[in-house]
Amino acid sequence: MAEEGKKTIEVRGFLHLDKTFREKYGKIPLVYNLEKPITGIELAKMLEVPQEEIEVIFVNGFVQSLDYTIHPGDRVAFLPPGCPGPYRIALGFYGKNQDNEANFRIKAKKDENPG
């Protein structure tokens, strides 16, 4: 939940995105001025993070798709594709970003015996 009256957001990254943010911006979390709501896609563009490097975002601790609206006062974290863990589906990674090419997909098993 966004904090009322705030004009900033906190941004973090997981795995290699954390290293990228530290090298580019220094101290983490990155405190970014935000006057009006924007989507995760817009924030990624502002921070020069290619969309194919993001599977989902966390906003205030909850998994969201890239088109989720971020408000001043929110805490945001970018999660790259392939982040390991047994709770990927339970946390909503699979369901939140079906249109994102970077999303993990369960591939259908091909029929090995077509006859």
TORPA-4810 file (N, C-alpha, C, O; in nm, 3 decimals):
<nodes>
NODE_1_0.085_-0.118_0.000_0.000_0.000_0.000_0.089_0.124_0.000_0.183_0.133_0.078_M
NODE_2_0.059_0.218_-0.085_0.137_0.341_-0.097_0.121_0.426_0.029_0.014_0.432_0.090_A
NODE_3_0.229_0.490_0.066_0.225_0.580_0.182_0.177_0.716_0.136_0.233_0.775_0.045_E
NODE_4_0.072_0.766_0.201_0.015_0.896_0.165_0.115_1.008_0.185_0.190_1.010_0.283_E
NODE_5_0.116_1.103_0.090_0.202_1.218_0.101_0.342_1.198_0.046_0.416_1.294_0.029_G
NODE_6_0.380_1.073_0.020_0.513_1.046_-0.033_0.518_1.077_-0.181_0.419_1.059_-0.252_K
NODE_7_0.632_1.122_-0.228_0.653_1.151_-0.371_0.767_1.067_-0.426_0.824_1.099_-0.531_K
NODE_8_0.800_0.958_-0.356_0.909_0.871_-0.400_0.864_0.725_-0.395_0.764_0.691_-0.332_T
NODE_9_0.941_0.642_-0.463_0.925_0.497_-0.451_1.062_0.439_-0.420_1.165_0.500_-0.451_I
NODE_10_1.064_0.321_-0.360_1.188_0.248_-0.337_1.195_0.138_-0.441_1.098_0.066_-0.462_E
NODE_11_1.311_0.125_-0.508_1.327_0.025_-0.613_1.446_-0.065_-0.580_1.553_-0.017_-0.542_V
NODE_12_1.424_-0.194_-0.594_1.528_-0.295_-0.576_1.525_-0.391_-0.693_1.430_-0.393_-0.772_R
NODE_13_1.629_-0.471_-0.704_1.633_-0.576_-0.805_1.683_-0.705_-0.742_1.759_-0.702_-0.646_G
NODE_14_1.640_-0.816_-0.796_1.688_-0.947_-0.751_1.795_-0.997_-0.848_1.800_-0.956_-0.964_F
NODE_15_1.880_-1.085_-0.799_1.986_-1.149_-0.877_2.071_-1.045_-0.949_2.118_-0.951_-0.885_L
NODE_16_2.094_-1.059_-1.079_2.185_-0.968_-1.150_2.131_-0.825_-1.157_2.209_-0.732_-1.176_H
NODE_17_2.000_-0.807_-1.143_1.945_-0.671_-1.145_1.989_-0.592_-1.023_2.005_-0.470_-1.030_L
NODE_18_2.008_-0.659_-0.910_2.059_-0.593_-0.790_2.199_-0.537_-0.819_2.228_-0.422_-0.786_D
NODE_19_2.284_-0.620_-0.879_2.420_-0.577_-0.911_2.417_-0.460_-1.010_2.492_-0.364_-0.995_K
NODE_20_2.331_-0.470_-1.110_2.318_-0.363_-1.210_2.278_-0.231_-1.144_2.338_-0.127_-1.172_T
NODE_21_2.178_-0.235_-1.057_2.133_-0.113_-0.988_2.242_-0.055_-0.899_2.261_0.066_-0.894_F
NODE_22_2.314_-0.143_-0.828_2.422_-0.095_-0.739_2.532_-0.027_-0.820_2.582_0.079_-0.780_R
NODE_23_2.569_-0.086_-0.933_2.674_-0.028_-1.016_2.629_0.104_-1.078_2.707_0.199_-1.087_E
NODE_24_2.505_0.110_-1.121_2.454_0.228_-1.192_2.414_0.342_-1.098_2.439_0.459_-1.128_K
NODE_25_2.351_0.308_-0.984_2.293_0.410_-0.897_2.357_0.418_-0.758_2.331_0.512_-0.684_Y
NODE_26_2.440_0.320_-0.724_2.503_0.323_-0.591_2.418_0.253_-0.487_2.390_0.134_-0.498_G
NODE_27_2.377_0.326_-0.388_2.304_0.273_-0.272_2.170_0.211_-0.311_2.097_0.263_-0.395_K
NODE_28_2.140_0.098_-0.247_2.012_0.029_-0.265_1.940_0.033_-0.131_2.006_0.010_-0.030_I
NODE_29_1.810_0.060_-0.123_1.720_0.075_-0.236_1.741_0.208_-0.309_1.782_0.308_-0.250_P
NODE_30_1.712_0.204_-0.437_1.712_0.325_-0.517_1.586_0.402_-0.479_1.475_0.348_-0.489_L
NODE_31_1.601_0.525_-0.438_1.486_0.608_-0.406_1.462_0.697_-0.527_1.546_0.780_-0.563_V
NODE_32_1.348_0.678_-0.590_1.318_0.742_-0.718_1.200_0.837_-0.700_1.096_0.798_-0.647_Y
NODE_33_1.215_0.959_-0.745_1.105_1.056_-0.736_0.994_1.017_-0.832_1.019_0.985_-0.948_N
NODE_34_0.872_1.019_-0.782_0.756_0.981_-0.864_0.641_1.072_-0.828_0.588_1.067_-0.717_L
NODE_35_0.602_1.155_-0.921_0.494_1.252_-0.899_0.355_1.194_-0.923_0.258_1.235_-0.860_E
NODE_36_0.346_1.096_-1.015_0.215_1.040_-1.050_0.231_0.890_-1.073_0.343_0.843_-1.096_K
NODE_37_0.123_0.814_-1.067_0.131_0.670_-1.089_0.183_0.635_-1.229_0.155_0.704_-1.327_P
NODE_38_0.261_0.525_-1.236_0.311_0.472_-1.362_0.304_0.320_-1.358_0.286_0.262_-1.251_I
NODE_39_0.317_0.257_-1.471_0.317_0.110_-1.475_0.460_0.059_-1.454_0.557_0.134_-1.463_T
NODE_40_0.470_-0.069_-1.426_0.600_-0.133_-1.414_0.680_-0.124_-1.543_0.802_-0.110_-1.540_G
NODE_41_0.611_-0.133_-1.656_0.677_-0.121_-1.787_0.739_0.018_-1.801_0.853_0.031_-1.846_I
NODE_42_0.664_0.121_-1.764_0.715_0.258_-1.773_0.835_0.279_-1.681_0.933_0.345_-1.718_E
NODE_43_0.827_0.223_-1.559_0.938_0.236_-1.465_1.062_0.165_-1.519_1.173_0.217_-1.509_L
NODE_44_1.044_0.047_-1.576_1.157_-0.026_-1.633_1.224_0.056_-1.743_1.347_0.062_-1.751_A
NODE_45_1.144_0.120_-1.828_1.201_0.205_-1.934_1.278_0.321_-1.875_1.387_0.354_-1.923_K
NODE_46_1.223_0.385_-1.772_1.291_0.499_-1.708_1.426_0.457_-1.650_1.523_0.533_-1.654_M
NODE_47_1.430_0.335_-1.595_1.553_0.285_-1.532_1.641_0.209_-1.630_1.745_0.155_-1.592_L
NODE_48_1.600_0.206_-1.757_1.674_0.138_-1.864_1.695_-0.010_-1.837_1.804_-0.064_-1.859_E
NODE_49_1.591_-0.076_-1.789_1.593_-0.220_-1.768_1.512_-0.283_-1.882_1.391_-0.260_-1.891_V
NODE_50_1.577_-0.361_-1.970_1.503_-0.423_-2.080_1.392_-0.514_-2.029_1.410_-0.587_-1.932_P
NODE_51_1.277_-0.509_-2.094_1.162_-0.586_-2.049_1.190_-0.736_-2.046_1.135_-0.807_-1.962_Q
NODE_52_1.275_-0.785_-2.138_1.305_-0.929_-2.139_1.388_-0.971_-2.017_1.406_-1.091_-1.994_E
NODE_53_1.438_-0.875_-1.940_1.512_-0.907_-1.818_1.423_-0.906_-1.694_1.473_-0.918_-1.582_E
NODE_54_1.292_-0.890_-1.713_1.200_-0.886_-1.600_1.090_-0.989_-1.620_1.020_-0.987_-1.722_I
NODE_55_1.075_-1.079_-1.524_0.965_-1.175_-1.531_0.842_-1.119_-1.462_0.733_-1.119_-1.520_E
NODE_56_0.858_-1.071_-1.340_0.749_-1.011_-1.264_0.807_-0.900_-1.178_0.929_-0.885_-1.165_V
NODE_57_0.718_-0.821_-1.118_0.762_-0.723_-1.020_0.692_-0.753_-0.888_0.582_-0.808_-0.885_I
NODE_58_0.757_-0.716_-0.781_0.693_-0.717_-0.650_0.658_-0.573_-0.619_0.741_-0.484_-0.633_F
NODE_59_0.534_-0.549_-0.578_0.493_-0.415_-0.534_0.438_-0.432_-0.393_0.338_-0.499_-0.371_V
NODE_60_0.507_-0.369_-0.299_0.470_-0.378_-0.158_0.460_-0.523_-0.111_0.374_-0.558_-0.029_N
NODE_61_0.549_-0.607_-0.163_0.557_-0.747_-0.120_0.471_-0.845_-0.194_0.474_-0.964_-0.163_G
NODE_62_0.394_-0.800_-0.292_0.305_-0.890_-0.367_0.347_-0.896_-0.514_0.381_-0.795_-0.574_F
NODE_63_0.343_-1.015_-0.571_0.379_-1.035_-0.711_0.274_-0.969_-0.800_0.154_-0.985_-0.781_V
NODE_64_0.323_-0.892_-0.898_0.236_-0.824_-0.992_0.292_-0.836_-1.134_0.411_-0.863_-1.152_Q
NODE_65_0.206_-0.817_-1.233_0.251_-0.816_-1.372_0.315_-0.681_-1.402_0.302_-0.586_-1.325_S
NODE_66_0.383_-0.674_-1.515_0.453_-0.551_-1.552_0.360_-0.434_-1.581_0.403_-0.319_-1.575_L
NODE_67_0.235_-0.463_-1.613_0.142_-0.353_-1.642_0.071_-0.302_-1.516_-0.017_-0.217_-1.525_D
NODE_68_0.110_-0.352_-1.400_0.053_-0.308_-1.272_0.090_-0.161_-1.247_0.201_-0.119_-1.280_Y
NODE_69_-0.002_-0.085_-1.190_0.022_0.057_-1.163_0.093_0.076_-1.029_0.049_0.027_-0.925_T
NODE_70_0.204_0.147_-1.035_0.286_0.179_-0.919_0.256_0.324_-0.878_0.250_0.413_-0.962_I
NODE_71_0.237_0.344_-0.747_0.201_0.477_-0.695_0.313_0.532_-0.608_0.392_0.456_-0.552_H
NODE_72_0.322_0.665_-0.597_0.418_0.722_-0.503_0.399_0.659_-0.364_0.286_0.643_-0.317_P
NODE_73_0.510_0.625_-0.300_0.505_0.560_-0.169_0.521_0.409_-0.175_0.542_0.346_-0.072_G
NODE_74_0.512_0.350_-0.295_0.524_0.205_-0.310_0.669_0.159_-0.301_0.762_0.237_-0.322_D
NODE_75_0.685_0.032_-0.268_0.815_-0.036_-0.272_0.809_-0.134_-0.387_0.717_-0.216_-0.394_R
NODE_76_0.905_-0.128_-0.478_0.904_-0.209_-0.600_1.033_-0.288_-0.610_1.140_-0.238_-0.575_V
NODE_77_1.023_-0.411_-0.658_1.141_-0.493_-0.686_1.120_-0.565_-0.819_1.014_-0.622_-0.844_A
NODE_78_1.223_-0.562_-0.902_1.221_-0.631_-1.030_1.281_-0.770_-1.013_1.387_-0.786_-0.952_F
NODE_79_1.214_-0.870_-1.067_1.262_-1.007_-1.058_1.290_-1.058_-1.199_1.199_-1.061_-1.282_L
NODE_80_1.414_-1.100_-1.227_1.447_-1.148_-1.361_1.395_-1.290_-1.385_1.364_-1.361_-1.289_P
NODE_81_1.387_-1.331_-1.511_1.344_-1.467_-1.542_1.441_-1.569_-1.484_1.561_-1.543_-1.472_P
NODE_82_1.387_-1.684_-1.448_1.471_-1.793_-1.401_1.507_-1.789_-1.255_1.586_-1.872_-1.209_G
NODE_83_1.452_-1.696_-1.180_1.479_-1.690_-1.037_1.429_-1.821_-0.976_1.310_-1.852_-0.986_C
NODE_84_1.517_-1.897_-0.913_1.477_-2.030_-0.863_1.387_-2.022_-0.740_1.383_-1.921_-0.670_P
NODE_85_1.317_-2.130_-0.716_1.238_-2.140_-0.595_1.116_-2.227_-0.615_1.056_-2.227_-0.722_G
NODE_86_1.080_-2.301_-0.513_0.967_-2.394_-0.525_0.830_-2.328_-0.521_0.729_-2.393_-0.549_P
NODE_87_0.825_-2.201_-0.489_0.695_-2.136_-0.472_0.659_-2.043_-0.588_0.572_-1.957_-0.573_Y
NODE_88_0.724_-2.059_-0.703_0.702_-1.971_-0.818_0.555_-1.963_-0.858_0.501_-1.854_-0.878_R
NODE_89_0.490_-2.078_-0.868_0.350_-2.080_-0.910_0.261_-2.033_-0.795_0.166_-1.958_-0.818_I
NODE_90_0.290_-2.076_-0.673_0.209_-2.036_-0.558_0.214_-1.884_-0.536_0.114_-1.825_-0.495_A
NODE_91_0.329_-1.822_-0.562_0.341_-1.676_-0.545_0.275_-1.600_-0.659_0.249_-1.480_-0.647_L
NODE_92_0.247_-1.670_-0.770_0.177_-1.605_-0.879_0.262_-1.567_-0.998_0.215_-1.497_-1.087_G
NODE_93_0.388_-1.612_-1.001_0.474_-1.577_-1.114_0.411_-1.621_-1.246_0.404_-1.543_-1.341_F
NODE_94_0.365_-1.745_-1.250_0.312_-1.801_-1.375_0.185_-1.730_-1.419_0.170_-1.698_-1.537_Y
NODE_95_0.095_-1.705_-1.328_-0.034_-1.647_-1.363_-0.033_-1.498_-1.389_-0.120_-1.448_-1.460_G
NODE_96_0.063_-1.426_-1.334_0.062_-1.279_-1.343_0.112_-1.226_-1.476_0.080_-1.113_-1.513_K
NODE_97_0.190_-1.303_-1.549_0.257_-1.245_-1.665_0.251_-1.334_-1.788_0.354_-1.358_-1.851_N
NODE_98_0.135_-1.383_-1.824_0.123_-1.471_-1.939_0.165_-1.405_-2.070_0.212_-1.474_-2.161_Q
NODE_99_0.149_-1.274_-2.083_0.184_-1.204_-2.207_0.331_-1.163_-2.214_0.376_-1.113_-2.317_D
NODE_100_0.405_-1.184_-2.108_0.546_-1.145_-2.104_0.631_-1.261_-2.155_0.624_-1.372_-2.102_N
NODE_101_0.711_-1.235_-2.259_0.797_-1.339_-2.316_0.897_-1.393_-2.215_0.943_-1.506_-2.229_E
NODE_102_0.931_-1.315_-2.113_1.027_-1.359_-2.012_0.963_-1.450_-1.907_1.034_-1.503_-1.822_A
NODE_103_0.832_-1.468_-1.912_0.763_-1.548_-1.813_0.795_-1.696_-1.831_0.807_-1.745_-1.943_N
NODE_104_0.808_-1.765_-1.721_0.823_-1.910_-1.721_0.697_-1.971_-1.781_0.586_-1.932_-1.745_F
NODE_105_0.715_-2.066_-1.871_0.600_-2.131_-1.933_0.611_-2.283_-1.917_0.719_-2.340_-1.934_R
NODE_106_0.501_-2.345_-1.886_0.498_-2.491_-1.881_0.470_-2.538_-2.023_0.364_-2.512_-2.079_I
NODE_107_0.567_-2.607_-2.080_0.555_-2.650_-2.218_0.475_-2.780_-2.226_0.495_-2.871_-2.146_K
NODE_108_0.385_-2.787_-2.324_0.305_-2.908_-2.344_0.397_-3.019_-2.394_0.485_-2.996_-2.476_A
NODE_109_0.375_-3.137_-2.344_0.454_-3.253_-2.384_0.408_-3.297_-2.522_0.289_-3.318_-2.545_K
NODE_110_0.503_-3.312_-2.615_0.467_-3.357_-2.751_0.436_-3.505_-2.749_0.497_-3.583_-2.676_K
NODE_111_0.340_-3.542_-2.830_0.303_-3.683_-2.843_0.417_-3.759_-2.909_0.447_-3.736_-3.026_D
NODE_112_0.479_-3.849_-2.834_0.593_-3.923_-2.886_0.551_-4.036_-2.977_0.633_-4.090_-3.051_E
NODE_113_0.426_-4.074_-2.973_0.377_-4.185_-3.053_0.254_-4.140_-3.131_0.142_-4.174_-3.092_N
NODE_114_0.271_-4.062_-3.241_0.161_-4.000_-3.310_0.068_-4.096_-3.383_-0.039_-4.052_-3.427_P
NODE_115_0.100_-4.220_-3.399_0.019_-4.312_-3.478_-0.083_-4.376_-3.398_-0.160_-4.457_-3.449_G
</nodes>
